[in-house]
Amino acid sequence: MEKLIQVFQSRLKSTDTTFKRYLWHEINWGNRLIAITGARGVGKTTLLLQYIKDIFKTDIENILYVSLDNLYFSKTTLSDFADEFVKRGGKYLFLDEVHKYPNWSLEIKNIYDNYPELFIVFTGSSALDILKGKGDLSRRVVTYKMNGLSFREFLTFKYRLIFPVYSLKDIIENATEICNAINTTIKPIKYFEEYLKTGYYPYFIEGEDDYYQRIEQTINQIIETDLPTIENIDFTAIHNIRKLLVVIAEVVPFKPNILKLSKQIGINRDTFVKYLHWLARADLLLLLETDTHGTSKLNKPEKVFLNNPNLIYTLTQSVTNTGSLRETFFYNQLKVKHKVLYSNIGDFLVDNKFIFEIGGKNKTNRQIPGIDNAYIAADNIEYAYKNTLPIWLFGFLY
């Protein structure tokens, strides 16, 4: 355990607390068992270390952060480790990468039940179904999902430009005032175009020259390591999932022809749909459904997107479909706090109330004539006009 403590203290010392992700302010840290899921590279580990450093300062005798992919856990069980930690006076245990540890949910459940004085925060892949594990955590754990950087966070993280979070209600009702406030500080369109290319994953700060290479590595780790660990799949399935993602990347957004695409990849319909949902849960795809109960692995989505615009730039040979970028950005930002569904009228139905049509600066109301609560999210405009809102404004929702 001494080596684990040394690793923890070293990582804590090098952790920068200047910029904190949106989720920091939304987590109720007083809960005894907290789960944080999210895609690789969105900042889960940094969030844990920032919390420890910022809240506990130097008083960390009763606190320990460990990553469960550490070789230490190949010969020591998590339960034995927790028992020793508590016996040494430990009160706060932060566990990273739990999906790398077999039977993680059962052991965490037992630790939670056996040591009522212990607070546990753990992180895992976004592909992880927290409530699906062998241990019944449903009545114990409070789960939070961390997404990639919003446009607003990107401006703060890279350029130290600080703006408030605006609710969807704020944006719809006060768009003119908000646009005026933002436009007096920056030229948003210039920054927005940069964000679409290289602004979603925080590790762009480590060097933009190899940013897309890093994203490719992230995708490979998800497909080759995370999914096999979580879903217990073999090499053939990994190969087919990779093939599916490549095929999808060239045609998104699209209404999937399940029969045609499943034959192209060499799998049956049910397996194809199941893979779609796995990739969506792993934050590589976005699936647009027609109703609120569309999460079944056997449900065919109405439309399929890559998860975020940066993935489009990474996985496609040439990005010429600006409509795809716009729709992907809008869906990606709205889904964090809102229910987004397929609409037969506009492009998206949000919260079963608002219709949004996505387009360029010359987009008209032709698709949404005379419909209440219908709006256009338009690209390449700085200010709102009537029911037309700048699309970049939806990057300030979190």
C-alpha positions in Angstrom: 0.0 0.0 0.0 2.9 2.4 0.6 3.7 2.5 -3.1 0.1 3.3 -3.9 0.2 6.2 -1.4 3.4 7.5 -3.1 1.8 7.3 -6.5 -1.3 9.1 -5.2 0.7 11.9 -3.6 2.9 12.4 -6.7 -0.2 12.7 -9.0 -1.9 15.0 -6.5 1.1 17.3 -6.4 1.1 17.7 -10.2 -2.7 18.3 -10.5 -3.8 21.7 -11.7 -7.0 23.0 -10.1 -7.3 26.2 -12.2 -10.0 24.9 -14.5 -12.8 22.6 -13.2 -15.3 20.8 -15.3 -19.0 21.5 -15.1 -19.7 18.3 -13.2 -17.7 19.5 -10.2 -20.6 21.8 -9.3 -23.3 19.2 -9.9 -22.1 16.3 -7.8 -23.4 15.9 -4.3 -20.1 15.0 -2.7 -21.8 14.2 0.6 -23.1 10.8 -0.7 -21.3 7.8 0.6 -21.1 6.0 -2.7 -20.7 8.0 -6.0 -20.1 6.8 -9.5 -18.7 8.9 -12.3 -18.8 7.5 -15.8 -17.6 9.1 -19.0 -15.6 8.6 -22.2 -11.9 8.2 -22.0 -10.1 11.5 -21.9 -12.9 13.7 -20.7 -11.3 14.4 -17.3 -12.7 11.9 -14.8 -9.3 11.3 -13.1 -8.5 15.0 -13.0 -11.8 15.7 -11.4 -11.1 13.2 -8.5 -7.7 14.6 -7.9 -8.9 18.2 -8.1 -11.6 17.5 -5.5 -9.1 16.0 -3.1 -6.6 18.7 -3.6 -9.1 21.6 -3.4 -11.3 20.3 -0.5 -8.8 18.5 1.7 -5.8 20.6 1.0 -2.8 18.9 2.7 -5.0 17.0 5.2 -4.9 13.7 3.2 -3.9 11.2 5.9 -7.4 9.5 5.7 -7.7 9.8 1.9 -6.4 7.6 -0.9 -6.8 7.6 -4.7 -5.9 4.5 -6.6 -6.4 3.3 -10.1 -7.6 -0.3 -10.3 -5.5 -1.0 -13.4 -2.5 -0.9 -11.1 -0.6 -4.2 -10.9 -1.1 -4.1 -7.1 -4.6 -5.4 -7.7 -3.5 -8.4 -9.6 -2.4 -10.0 -6.4 -4.5 -8.2 -3.8 -8.3 -8.0 -3.8 -10.1 -4.7 -3.6 -11.9 -6.0 -0.5 -8.6 -6.8 1.3 -7.2 -3.4 0.2 -10.2 -1.5 1.6 -10.1 -3.5 4.9 -6.4 -2.5 5.4 -7.2 1.1 4.4 -10.0 1.4 7.0 -7.9 -0.2 9.7 -5.3 2.5 9.1 -7.9 5.1 9.7 -9.0 5.6 6.0 -12.3 7.5 5.5 -12.3 8.6 1.8 -11.5 6.1 -1.0 -11.3 7.2 -4.6 -11.2 4.4 -7.1 -10.4 5.0 -10.8 -11.0 2.7 -13.7 -13.2 0.2 -11.9 -14.1 -1.6 -15.1 -10.5 -2.9 -15.2 -11.1 -4.9 -12.1 -13.1 -8.2 -12.2 -16.3 -8.3 -10.1 -15.8 -4.6 -9.2 -19.5 -4.1 -8.4 -19.9 -7.0 -6.0 -16.8 -6.0 -4.0 -17.7 -2.3 -3.9 -21.2 -3.3 -2.6 -19.6 -5.4 0.1 -17.1 -2.7 1.0 -20.0 -0.1 1.2 -22.0 -2.4 3.4 -19.2 -3.6 5.7 -17.6 -0.2 6.4 -20.4 2.3 7.0 -17.8 5.0 8.0 -16.2 4.9 4.5 -17.0 7.3 1.6 -16.3 5.8 -1.8 -16.1 7.6 -5.2 -15.4 5.5 -8.3 -15.0 6.2 -12.0 -15.6 3.9 -15.0 -15.9 3.8 -18.7 -19.1 5.4 -20.2 -19.7 1.9 -21.7 -20.2 0.6 -18.2 -23.7 -0.2 -17.0 -23.3 0.6 -13.3 -26.5 -1.2 -12.3 -25.8 -4.2 -14.5 -22.9 -5.6 -12.4 -23.1 -8.6 -10.1 -23.4 -6.5 -7.1 -26.7 -4.7 -6.6 -25.7 -1.1 -6.3 -29.0 0.4 -7.4 -30.1 1.4 -3.9 -26.7 2.5 -2.9 -24.9 4.4 -5.6 -25.5 7.9 -7.0 -24.3 8.0 -10.6 -23.1 11.0 -12.7 -22.1 11.1 -16.3 -19.3 13.3 -17.5 -19.4 14.6 -21.1 -16.7 16.2 -23.2 -16.1 19.9 -23.1 -18.9 22.2 -24.0 -18.2 25.2 -26.2 -18.4 27.4 -23.1 -15.9 25.2 -21.2 -13.5 25.2 -24.2 -13.4 29.0 -24.2 -12.6 28.9 -20.5 -10.1 26.1 -20.6 -8.1 27.3 -23.6 -8.6 31.1 -23.6 -9.5 31.8 -20.0 -12.7 33.4 -21.3 -15.3 33.0 -18.6 -19.0 32.9 -19.4 -22.0 31.7 -17.3 -24.1 28.6 -18.0 -27.4 29.5 -19.7 -30.4 27.3 -19.5 -32.4 26.3 -22.6 -35.2 28.6 -21.2 -32.7 31.5 -21.0 -31.5 30.9 -24.6 -35.0 30.7 -26.0 -36.4 33.7 -24.1 -33.4 36.0 -23.8 -31.3 35.1 -26.8 -30.8 38.7 -27.9 -29.4 39.9 -24.6 -27.2 36.8 -24.3 -25.8 37.3 -27.8 -25.1 40.9 -27.1 -23.2 40.1 -23.9 -21.1 37.4 -25.6 -20.4 39.4 -28.8 -19.1 42.3 -26.8 -16.3 40.0 -25.5 -15.5 37.7 -28.4 -16.2 36.9 -32.0 -17.9 33.6 -31.3 -17.9 32.2 -34.8 -14.1 32.1 -35.1 -13.8 30.2 -31.8 -16.8 27.9 -32.6 -15.1 26.7 -35.8 -12.0 25.8 -33.8 -14.1 24.0 -31.2 -15.8 21.9 -33.8 -12.3 20.7 -35.0 -10.3 20.4 -31.8 -12.2 21.4 -28.7 -14.2 18.5 -27.3 -11.5 16.4 -25.5 -9.5 18.3 -22.8 -6.3 16.6 -23.9 -6.0 19.0 -26.9 -4.2 21.2 -24.4 -1.3 18.6 -24.6 -0.7 19.4 -28.2 -3.0 19.9 -31.2 -0.6 18.5 -33.8 -1.2 15.0 -32.7 -4.8 15.6 -31.3 -6.5 13.4 -33.9 -3.9 10.6 -33.3 -4.8 10.8 -29.7 -8.5 10.4 -30.5 -7.7 7.4 -32.7 -5.9 5.9 -29.7 -8.8 6.6 -27.5 -11.2 4.9 -30.0 -8.9 1.9 -30.2 -8.7 1.5 -26.4 -12.5 1.7 -26.1 -13.0 -1.0 -28.8 -10.1 -3.2 -28.0 -10.0 -2.9 -24.2 -13.1 -1.4 -22.6 -15.8 -3.1 -24.6 -14.2 -6.6 -24.4 -13.8 -6.1 -20.6 -17.3 -5.0 -20.0 -19.2 -7.1 -22.6 -17.0 -10.1 -22.6 -16.6 -10.2 -26.4 -14.0 -12.0 -28.6 -11.7 -10.9 -31.3 -14.3 -11.4 -34.1 -16.7 -9.1 -32.4 -14.0 -6.5 -31.9 -13.2 -6.7 -35.6 -16.8 -6.3 -36.6 -17.4 -3.4 -34.2 -14.4 -1.6 -35.7 -15.7 -2.3 -39.2 -19.1 -1.0 -38.2 -17.7 2.3 -36.9 -15.7 2.8 -40.0 -18.7 2.3 -42.2 -20.9 4.6 -40.1 -18.3 7.3 -40.1 -18.5 7.7 -43.8 -22.3 8.2 -44.0 -23.4 9.9 -40.7 -25.9 11.2 -40.0 -28.1 8.7 -41.6 -31.2 6.6 -41.2 -29.8 3.1 -40.8 -30.8 0.4 -43.3 -30.2 -2.4 -40.9 -30.5 -5.2 -43.3 -28.1 -3.7 -45.9 -25.5 -2.6 -43.4 -25.6 -5.8 -41.3 -25.0 -7.8 -44.5 -22.1 -5.5 -45.4 -20.4 -6.1 -42.1 -21.3 -9.8 -42.0 -23.5 -9.9 -38.8 -27.2 -10.4 -38.2 -29.7 -7.7 -37.5 -29.9 -8.1 -33.8 -26.1 -8.1 -33.4 -25.9 -5.0 -35.6 -28.3 -3.1 -33.4 -26.7 -4.3 -30.2 -23.3 -3.1 -31.5 -24.9 0.3 -32.3 -26.1 0.6 -28.7 -22.7 -0.5 -27.3 -20.9 2.2 -29.3 -23.4 4.8 -28.2 -23.0 3.9 -24.6 -19.2 4.1 -25.1 -19.7 7.7 -26.4 -18.6 7.0 -29.9 -22.1 7.3 -31.4 -25.3 9.2 -30.8 -28.6 7.3 -31.5 -31.7 9.4 -32.2 -34.9 7.6 -31.1 -38.5 8.4 -31.7 -39.7 7.9 -28.1 -38.5 8.1 -24.6 -38.2 4.3 -24.3 -35.7 3.8 -27.1 -32.8 2.4 -25.2 -33.4 -1.3 -25.8 -30.6 -3.1 -27.6 -33.2 -4.4 -30.1 -34.6 -1.0 -31.0 -33.5 0.4 -34.3 -32.7 4.1 -34.0 -34.2 6.6 -36.4 -30.9 8.3 -37.1 -27.2 7.7 -36.2 -24.6 10.3 -35.6 -21.0 10.2 -34.4 -20.8 11.4 -30.8 -19.2 14.8 -31.4 -17.8 16.9 -34.3 -14.2 16.1 -33.3 -14.8 12.4 -34.1 -16.1 13.5 -37.6 -12.8 15.2 -38.3 -10.9 12.2 -37.0 -12.7 9.4 -38.7 -13.6 10.9 -42.1 -11.3 11.4 -45.0 -12.7 14.8 -45.9 -15.2 16.8 -43.9 -17.5 18.5 -46.5 -20.9 18.0 -44.9 -21.3 21.0 -42.7 -24.9 19.9 -42.0 -23.5 16.8 -40.3 -21.2 18.9 -38.1 -24.1 21.3 -37.1 -26.6 18.5 -36.3 -23.9 16.5 -34.4 -22.9 19.5 -32.3 -26.5 20.5 -31.5 -27.5 16.9 -30.4 -24.2 16.4 -28.5 -24.7 19.6 -26.4 -28.4 19.3 -25.8 -28.4 15.7 -24.7 -26.4 16.5 -21.6 -29.3 18.0 -19.8 -32.3 17.5 -22.1 -34.3 14.7 -23.8 -33.6 14.8 -27.5 -35.8 12.8 -29.9 -36.4 12.4 -33.6 -39.0 14.7 -35.1 -41.0 14.3 -38.3 -41.3 18.0 -38.6 -37.9 19.6 -37.8 -34.6 17.9 -37.1 -35.0 17.4 -33.3 -37.8 17.3 -30.7 -36.4 18.6 -27.3 -38.1 17.8 -24.0 -41.2 16.8 -25.9 -41.9 20.5 -26.4 -39.5 22.3 -28.6 -38.9 21.7 -32.3 -35.5 22.6 -33.7 -34.5 22.8 -37.3 -30.7 23.0 -37.9 -29.1 24.9 -40.8 -27.0 27.7 -42.3 -27.4 31.4 -42.0 -30.0 31.4 -44.8 -32.2 28.7 -43.3 -35.9 29.6 -43.4 -39.1 28.5 -41.6 -40.2 26.4 -44.6 -39.9 23.1 -42.6 -41.6 24.5 -39.5 -44.2 27.0 -40.8 -46.6 28.4 -38.1 -45.6 25.8 -35.5 -45.5 27.0 -31.8 -42.2 26.4 -30.0 -40.3 25.9 -33.2 -36.9 27.4 -33.7 -34.0 27.5 -36.2 -30.5 26.9 -34.9 -28.4 28.6 -37.6 -24.7 28.5 -38.3 -22.6 31.6 -39.2 -24.7 34.2 -37.5 -23.7 36.2 -34.4 -27.1 37.4 -33.2 -30.6 36.0 -32.7 -33.5 37.2 -34.9 -37.1 36.2 -34.1 -37.1 32.4 -33.9 -33.6 32.0 -35.4 -30.9 31.4 -32.8 -27.1 31.1 -33.4 -26.2 27.5 -33.1 -23.0 28.2 -31.1 -25.3 29.6 -28.4 -26.3 26.0 -27.5 -22.7 25.4 -26.4 -23.4 27.4 -23.3 -25.8 24.9 -21.7 -23.3 23.3 -19.4 
